[in-house]
Amino acid sequence: MAAHATFFDPQVGLVINNYLENKAKFVGIGGYTEDGFSKMQEALPVIAEMFKHAMTTKNLKIVFGTDAVAGAHGRNAEEFIYRVQAGQDPMDAMVAANSRAAESLNMQNEIGSIAPGMHADIIALDGDPLKNITAVRRVVFVMKDGKVYKNQAGR
């Protein structure tokens, strides 16, 4: 992937942890079994190891995605936490979710950064995610297309 400048969008934790946290809602339905949930639990350290390997792969462009499933909508911030816990630098996680993700879509001239002429949605957090990544859970301001949807700053 690195040799061909292919972007890599790994799933580090959100999807599996969502299933594990909501096991009672899934077990016994369709193919969701106790054994399957055990395998999911076993997969978490394997996924973390894969992610560590990816981060040490020279020139590999890692982007941020979640493949959020039912029940995980609105919990994308947790993927930042899983990634940082697995060893990703908080700033690199933020870049992966913004400008690098825009580049992966070949939209870097339209989105992915705050600059004149760019389409930028803006959030503000209660805290510094570079010092404590869990700040991504505390969104206090949201602006999309120039309209403020949430403004709890200064509370």
C-alpha positions, 0 to 999 in steps of 0.5 A, spaced: 500 500 500 505 504 501 509 503 495 503 504 491 500 511 495 494 507 497 490 510 503 489 505 509 483 506 513 484 501 519 478 499 524 482 499 530 476 499 535 469 502 534 466 497 531 468 491 535 467 494 541 460 497 539 458 490 539 461 487 545 458 493 549 451 491 546 452 484 546 445 483 550 442 486 544 445 482 538 447 475 541 442 470 539 440 474 533 442 471 526 449 469 526 451 472 533 453 467 538 457 467 544 463 464 541 463 469 536 463 475 541 469 471 544 472 471 537 471 479 537 474 480 544 480 475 542 481 480 535 482 486 539 489 485 541 491 483 534 488 489 531 492 493 535 498 490 533 496 490 526 495 498 527 502 499 530 505 495 524 501 500 520 504 506 523 511 504 523 510 502 515 514 508 512 510 512 507 503 509 509 498 514 508 493 512 514 486 515 514 481 515 519 474 512 518 470 508 523 465 503 519 460 505 524 454 500 525 448 500 528 448 503 535 455 506 534 452 512 530 455 519 534 460 515 537 466 516 532 470 520 537 471 513 540 475 511 534 480 517 536 481 514 543 482 507 541 487 509 536 491 513 541 491 508 546 494 503 540 500 508 539 498 513 534 500 520 536 494 525 537 495 530 532 496 524 527 490 522 528 487 529 527 490 530 521 488 523 519 481 525 520 481 531 516 486 533 511 489 526 510 482 524 509 480 529 504 486 527 500 484 520 500 478 523 496 482 527 492 478 533 495 484 536 498 482 543 495 475 543 497 475 540 504 480 538 510 482 544 512 480 551 515 483 556 509 480 561 505 475 558 499 475 551 503 468 548 505 470 547 513 465 545 518 468 546 525 468 543 532 471 546 538 472 541 544 472 542 552 479 540 553 486 539 548 486 533 545 493 533 544 494 533 551 488 528 553 485 525 547 478 524 551 477 531 550 474 529 543 468 526 547 466 533 549 464 537 543 462 544 545 461 548 539 459 545 532 458 549 525 456 546 519 456 550 512 456 557 516 450 555 521 452 554 528 448 548 531 451 547 538 454 553 542 456 551 549 463 554 549 464 558 556 459 554 560 
